[in-house]
């Protein structure tokens, strides 16, 4: 890891991409790169709660798929609602890399990262809970930064691909 001081003192845990068709994208990444199997999740109430976009409550949903590649999680996200940060990104930028993610072991560390990123001028895009995991996205252009903390074991996959 680079020892240069940064707002986020952890190694990248995840790289996430926005896609139009989750199943087709999993198939392509599996065939092309050998990535998989994928754990697939649906993010909608009630497991998704207290969702805010730019500080305003929003009602939207998405699905995602995750697999490990080496020591980094690869996540694919497909918006299911026409509103929300993922649909907005897809409309503006198309498919591709959306964010890098960092796991913060405690809420205090996550809050410290949020404050450090905000001090650089980064705007908070989204915050919410999924089961017992809290997360937020900060606009650290050209890519978004996600930080999450909580009980990862509480987040269970809806299905596995293939």
Buried (B, 14 or more C-beta within 10 A) or exposed (E): EEEEEEBBEBEBBBBBBBBEEBBEBBBBBBEEEEBBEBBBBBBBEEBBEEBBBEEEEBEBBBBBBBBEEEEBBBBBBBBBEEEBBBBBBBEEEEBEEBBBBBBBEEEEBBBBBBEBBEEEEBEBBBBBBBBEBBBBBBBBEEBBBBBBBBEEEEBEBEEEBE
